[in-house]
């Protein structure tokens, strides 16, 4: 990680921000830093307004939501403001860049064929492959958030009844698909204890045996995104969207989707309807007695 980003991260920690907020800011800044280096061969201290604008356009072309672009813009503004106060740069290149208006659009998701291809990527006969397979299967088949995923403890998993208890502001039970159950079983039975430390209660661990982090999950997804040469960014939210859209496409009702995703309102679930390739007419013609 760039030393200036490290300094900024320490500064954010001193402000008592949540770990999720800090992780999001650092991820956005790191992503921009990688873009700047790959596209222009420049360090962050050499950033100009044009570089940021082309990066934001690039995010837009990749299907990023207006909320993600707004967050990225804010993260860069605050980062470069910090750099200016530290006298590392003369001016904040992001200062006059305006965040886009929040536009509600249909959520991005993977097709069922893309999901099947993704799930076949990890090799399941190693620690990393078995863990990655369990993570991907669970994210997709349950629609849980990454913050929920990394906090799952082994005691929350019941492979006999195919359910996981998700802890949070409101505890809920999510069912496991057969694929997710089998992947988690393989990981737990054959590989997790090879790496995990004895006092670690968390389901998913990294190569050092510590609980896996949000950034660790992002790195895993980035790896398979590159392997599949995907046009859109593979993220926990994309898998969550795919879960919801595929459920609705196969006849699930909005109330069920709302409950499984842990959404606070029915309206939030309705947003997924814009992406559904409905099979309702097909089902209607096959099953209704008076077509």
C-alpha positions as CSV (number, residue, x, y, z in Angstrom):
1,X,0.0,0.0,0.0
2,X,1.2,3.5,-0.8
3,X,2.8,5.2,2.2
4,X,0.5,8.2,1.8
5,X,-2.5,6.0,1.9
6,X,-1.1,4.3,5.0
7,X,-0.8,7.7,6.7
8,X,-4.3,8.6,5.7
9,X,-5.6,5.3,7.0
10,X,-4.0,6.1,10.4
11,X,-5.6,9.5,10.3
12,X,-9.0,8.0,9.7
13,X,-8.5,5.5,12.5
14,X,-7.8,8.4,14.8
15,X,-11.2,9.9,14.0
16,X,-13.0,6.8,15.4
17,X,-14.8,6.0,12.1
18,X,-16.2,2.5,11.7
19,X,-14.0,-0.2,10.2
20,X,-16.4,-0.5,7.3
21,X,-16.2,3.2,6.4
22,X,-12.4,3.2,6.6
23,X,-12.2,0.0,4.5
24,X,-14.5,1.5,1.8
25,X,-12.5,4.8,1.6
26,X,-9.1,3.0,1.5
27,X,-10.4,0.6,-1.2
28,X,-11.6,3.5,-3.3
29,X,-8.3,5.3,-3.0
30,X,-6.2,2.2,-3.7
31,X,-8.3,1.4,-6.8
32,X,-7.7,4.9,-8.1
33,X,-4.0,4.7,-7.3
34,X,-3.7,1.4,-9.2
35,X,-5.6,3.0,-12.2
36,X,-3.3,6.0,-12.1
37,X,-0.2,3.9,-12.1
38,X,-1.3,1.5,-14.8
39,X,-2.8,4.1,-17.2
40,X,-0.3,6.9,-16.7
41,X,2.6,5.5,-14.8
42,X,2.1,8.2,-12.1
43,X,2.1,8.3,-8.3
44,X,-0.8,9.8,-6.3
45,X,1.1,13.0,-5.6
46,X,1.1,13.7,-9.3
47,X,-2.7,13.4,-9.7
48,X,-4.4,16.1,-11.8
49,X,-8.1,16.8,-12.1
50,X,-8.2,15.2,-15.6
51,X,-6.9,11.9,-14.2
52,X,-9.8,11.8,-11.7
53,X,-12.4,12.7,-14.3
54,X,-11.2,10.0,-16.7
55,X,-11.3,7.5,-13.8
56,X,-14.8,8.4,-12.9
57,X,-15.9,8.0,-16.5
58,X,-14.2,4.6,-16.5
59,X,-16.2,3.6,-13.5
60,X,-19.4,4.7,-15.2
61,X,-18.5,2.7,-18.3
62,X,-18.0,-0.4,-16.1
63,X,-21.6,-0.1,-14.8
64,X,-20.8,1.5,-11.4
65,X,-23.8,3.1,-9.7
66,X,-24.1,6.8,-9.1
67,X,-23.8,6.1,-5.3
68,X,-20.5,4.3,-5.8
69,X,-19.1,7.1,-8.0
70,X,-20.3,9.7,-5.4
71,X,-18.6,7.7,-2.7
72,X,-15.4,7.5,-4.7
73,X,-15.4,11.2,-5.5
74,X,-15.9,12.0,-1.8
75,X,-13.1,9.6,-0.8
76,X,-10.7,11.2,-3.2
77,X,-11.6,14.7,-2.2
78,X,-11.0,14.0,1.5
79,X,-7.8,12.1,0.7
80,X,-6.3,14.9,-1.3
81,X,-7.4,17.4,1.2
82,X,-5.4,15.4,3.8
83,X,-2.5,15.4,1.4
84,X,-2.7,19.2,1.0
85,X,-2.8,19.8,4.8
86,X,0.2,17.5,5.1
87,X,2.0,19.7,2.5
88,X,2.5,16.7,0.2
89,X,0.7,18.4,-2.7
90,X,-0.1,22.1,-3.4
91,X,-3.7,21.8,-4.5
92,X,-6.5,19.4,-4.1
93,X,-7.2,18.1,-7.7
94,X,-10.6,16.7,-6.8
95,X,-11.9,19.9,-5.1
96,X,-14.1,21.2,-8.0
97,X,-15.4,17.8,-9.1
98,X,-19.1,17.5,-8.4
99,X,-20.6,14.2,-7.4
100,X,-23.3,12.8,-9.8
101,X,-27.0,12.9,-9.0
102,X,-28.3,9.7,-7.4
103,X,-30.1,7.8,-10.1
104,X,-32.0,4.7,-9.4
105,X,-31.3,2.1,-12.0
106,X,-31.8,-1.6,-12.3
107,X,-29.2,-3.5,-10.2
108,X,-26.4,-5.2,-12.1
109,X,-26.3,-9.0,-11.8
110,X,-24.8,-12.1,-13.4
111,X,-26.7,-14.5,-15.6
112,X,-27.3,-18.0,-14.4
113,X,-24.7,-19.3,-16.9
114,X,-22.1,-16.8,-15.6
115,X,-22.9,-17.9,-12.1
116,X,-22.3,-21.6,-13.0
117,X,-19.0,-20.7,-14.7
118,X,-17.9,-18.7,-11.7
119,X,-18.7,-21.5,-9.3
120,X,-16.5,-23.9,-11.3
121,X,-13.4,-21.6,-11.0
122,X,-12.0,-22.6,-7.6
123,X,-10.2,-25.9,-7.3
124,X,-11.8,-27.6,-4.3
125,X,-8.9,-29.8,-3.3
126,X,-6.8,-27.2,-1.5
127,X,-7.3,-24.9,1.5
128,X,-7.7,-21.7,-0.7
129,X,-9.8,-23.3,-3.4
130,X,-12.2,-25.0,-0.9
131,X,-12.5,-21.8,1.1
132,X,-13.1,-19.7,-2.0
133,X,-15.7,-22.2,-3.3
134,X,-17.6,-22.0,0.0
135,X,-17.5,-18.2,0.1
136,X,-18.8,-17.9,-3.5
137,X,-21.5,-20.4,-3.1
138,X,-22.6,-18.9,0.2
139,X,-22.6,-15.3,-1.1
140,X,-24.7,-16.2,-4.1
141,X,-27.1,-18.7,-2.6
142,X,-27.9,-16.7,0.5
143,X,-27.6,-13.1,-0.7
144,X,-25.9,-12.1,2.5
145,X,-23.7,-9.0,2.7
146,X,-19.9,-9.2,3.0
147,X,-20.1,-7.7,6.5
148,X,-22.4,-10.6,7.5
149,X,-20.2,-13.2,5.8
150,X,-17.0,-12.3,7.6
151,X,-18.7,-12.4,11.0
152,X,-20.2,-15.9,10.6
153,X,-18.9,-18.2,13.3
154,X,-18.8,-22.0,13.0
155,X,-21.5,-22.3,15.7
156,X,-23.8,-20.3,13.5
157,X,-23.7,-23.0,10.8
158,X,-26.0,-26.0,11.0
159,X,-25.2,-28.4,8.1
160,X,-27.7,-31.0,9.4
161,X,-30.6,-28.6,8.8
162,X,-29.0,-26.6,6.0
163,X,-29.3,-23.2,7.7
164,X,-27.0,-20.4,8.9
165,X,-27.9,-17.9,11.6
166,X,-26.9,-14.4,10.6
167,X,-26.2,-12.1,13.5
168,X,-26.8,-8.3,13.2
169,X,-29.1,-5.6,14.2
170,X,-31.9,-8.1,13.5
171,X,-30.9,-11.8,13.6
172,X,-32.3,-13.9,10.7
173,X,-32.0,-17.4,9.5
174,X,-31.0,-18.1,5.9
175,X,-31.2,-21.5,4.1
176,X,-28.2,-23.1,2.5
177,X,-28.4,-24.5,-1.0
178,X,-27.0,-28.0,-1.5
179,X,-24.0,-26.6,-3.3
180,X,-23.2,-24.2,-0.5
181,X,-23.7,-26.9,2.1
182,X,-21.4,-29.3,0.3
183,X,-18.8,-26.6,-0.3
184,X,-18.8,-25.5,3.4
185,X,-18.7,-29.2,4.5
186,X,-15.6,-29.9,2.3
187,X,-13.9,-26.8,3.6
188,X,-14.6,-27.5,7.3
189,X,-13.9,-31.2,7.2
190,X,-10.8,-31.2,5.1
191,X,-9.0,-27.9,5.1
192,X,-10.0,-25.2,7.6
193,X,-8.2,-26.7,10.5
194,X,-4.9,-26.8,8.5
195,X,-4.7,-23.0,8.7
196,X,-7.0,-21.8,11.5
197,X,-5.7,-21.1,15.0
198,X,-7.3,-23.0,17.8
199,X,-9.1,-20.1,19.4
200,X,-10.5,-18.8,16.1
201,X,-14.3,-19.3,16.1
202,X,-14.9,-17.6,12.7
203,X,-15.9,-19.8,9.7
204,X,-13.7,-18.2,7.1
205,X,-10.0,-17.6,7.7
206,X,-7.1,-16.3,5.6
207,X,-3.8,-18.0,4.8
208,X,-2.4,-17.0,8.2
209,X,-5.3,-18.5,10.1
210,X,-6.8,-15.2,11.1
211,X,-10.5,-14.3,10.4
212,X,-10.8,-13.1,6.8
213,X,-11.4,-9.4,6.3
214,X,-13.6,-7.4,3.9
215,X,-10.5,-6.6,1.9
216,X,-9.6,-10.3,1.8
217,X,-13.0,-11.1,0.3
218,X,-12.6,-8.3,-2.3
219,X,-9.2,-9.8,-3.3
220,X,-10.7,-13.2,-3.8
221,X,-13.5,-11.8,-6.0
222,X,-11.0,-9.7,-8.0
223,X,-9.0,-12.9,-8.7
224,X,-11.9,-14.7,-10.2
225,X,-13.1,-11.6,-12.0
226,X,-9.8,-11.6,-13.8
227,X,-9.9,-15.3,-14.5
228,X,-13.2,-15.0,-16.2
229,X,-12.3,-11.8,-17.9
230,X,-15.5,-10.2,-16.7
231,X,-16.7,-6.8,-18.1
232,X,-18.3,-5.8,-14.8
233,X,-16.7,-5.8,-11.4
234,X,-17.4,-8.9,-9.4
235,X,-18.5,-7.8,-6.0
236,X,-20.5,-9.1,-3.0
237,X,-23.3,-6.8,-4.1
238,X,-23.3,-8.2,-7.6
239,X,-23.7,-11.7,-6.1
240,X,-26.4,-10.5,-3.8
241,X,-28.3,-8.9,-6.7
242,X,-27.9,-12.1,-8.7
243,X,-29.4,-14.1,-5.9
244,X,-32.5,-11.8,-5.7
245,X,-33.1,-11.5,-9.4
246,X,-32.7,-15.3,-10.0
247,X,-35.1,-16.0,-7.2
248,X,-37.7,-13.6,-8.7
249,X,-37.2,-15.0,-12.2
250,X,-38.0,-18.5,-10.9
251,X,-41.2,-17.4,-9.2
252,X,-40.3,-16.3,-5.7
253,X,-42.5,-13.5,-4.3
254,X,-41.1,-10.1,-3.1
255,X,-41.9,-10.8,0.5
256,X,-39.7,-13.9,0.5
257,X,-36.8,-12.0,-1.2
258,X,-37.2,-9.2,1.3
259,X,-37.0,-11.6,4.2
260,X,-34.0,-13.6,2.8
261,X,-32.0,-10.5,2.1
262,X,-32.9,-8.8,5.4
263,X,-34.2,-5.7,3.6
264,X,-35.9,-3.1,5.8
265,X,-38.7,-2.3,3.4
266,X,-40.8,-3.9,0.7
267,X,-39.9,-1.1,-1.7
268,X,-36.2,-2.1,-1.5
269,X,-37.1,-5.5,-2.8
270,X,-39.2,-4.0,-5.6
271,X,-36.1,-2.4,-7.1
272,X,-35.0,-5.9,-8.2
273,X,-38.1,-6.3,-10.4
274,X,-36.6,-4.1,-13.1
275,X,-33.9,-6.7,-13.7
276,X,-36.1,-9.8,-13.8
277,X,-36.5,-11.8,-17.0
278,X,-40.0,-13.0,-16.0
279,X,-41.0,-16.5,-16.7
280,X,-44.5,-15.8,-15.4
281,X,-46.2,-15.8,-18.8
282,X,-44.5,-19.1,-19.7
283,X,-45.6,-20.6,-16.3
284,X,-49.1,-19.2,-16.8
285,X,-49.5,-20.8,-20.2
286,X,-48.3,-24.2,-18.9
287,X,-50.3,-24.3,-15.7
288,X,-53.5,-22.2,-15.8
289,X,-56.5,-24.3,-16.7
290,X,-58.3,-21.5,-18.7
291,X,-55.6,-19.9,-20.9
